[in-house]
Amino acid sequence: MGAYKSEHIKRYGGHYEVAGWQGYRYDLAMVFDPEFDGFVESAIAPIAKYAHDKALLGYFTDNELPWKNDALDRHLTFLGKEEAGYIAAKKWLDDRKGKMPLWQI
């Protein structure tokens, strides 16, 4: 996530309007960005050859990822309605919780 953040922040002129203590925009993980999956695939490509190694215990990908208990509210409040994070959060809310106001969840 940290490596992706350094690419992501370039879209915002090199700094975010609001960043949390770890420097992530609105303290949100950017996993809904359309470019994120491709970034992860290219980052893990060099180690993909070890995927079926019986001695492999697992992969370490990151530490202390940004997460807030009000992440759903943050996605719906701070992100633009055209942003992938907003669209994913709104779809999740509509699909699983109906169209209730957030304070009723």
N, C-alpha and C positions, 0 to 999 in steps of 0.2 A: 504494500500500500504506500509506503514511503517513497519508493522509486516512482510509482505512478503519480503521486502527488506532485513531484517535481515537474512532470510533464503537464499535468492538469493545470497547475497554477499559471502556466504561460498563457493560457486562454484568458486570464484575468489581469493581464499586464504585469505579471510577476509578483502580485500580492492579492490577497483576498480582502474584500471589504470587512468581513467579520471572520476571524479565525479563532479556534479554541486553543487550549494550552499546548496541544501538539501541532498546531499550525494547520489543521484541516478546516476547510470551509464549513462554517457553522457547526463544527464538531461532527461532521457526517462522513461516513465511509462512502466512497464514490463508486460502489459496486454496480450501480444501475447505469453508469455512463456507457454509451454504446461502444466506446473504445476500450473499456476495461477488460473484457474477455480476451480480445486480441492481444492486449498488452501482457496479460497473464500467460497466454499460450506461448508468446515469443520468449518470455522470461524463463519458462520452464523447459523450453525446447532442448537446451543443452543437457539437461539431466533426465530427459524422458527415456533415454536408453537404460536407465536403472529401474524402470517401473516394475519389471518382473523379476528383479533380483530377490531371491529368497532370504538374503541376509539384510535386506533393507527394512528398517523398523518404521520409517516414515519420513516425511518431509517437514522441515520447519520453514514457514513462509513469512511470518511477521510476528511482531510482538507489540502489545499495548495498542491495539487498533482503536480508533475512535468509536465510542458508542455512548449514547446518552439514553436514559430511560424515556425521554420524550422525543426519540428519534422520529417517530411518525409525525408528531406535531411539527417538528423542525422541517421535515421534508415538505409538508403541506403549507407551512407558514413562510419559510424563507426562500424556497426555490421558486423560480418562475414556472408558470403553468405549462410551458413548452419543454421544460427540462425533464430528462429521463427519470430522475429521482422523484420528482413530483408526480409524474404520470404513473410510476410503479406504486407509490404510496397510495395515491387516489384509487387506483384499480384494486389494490388489496383491500382498502377500506370499503369500497363499493361491493366487492365480491363477497367479503367475509363478515362484514359488520353492517351491511345495509348503508343507507345514506343518513345515519344519525349524526347529529352534531358531536364533535370530539368530546365535549364535556359529559356526554351520556355513555361513553364507552366504559 
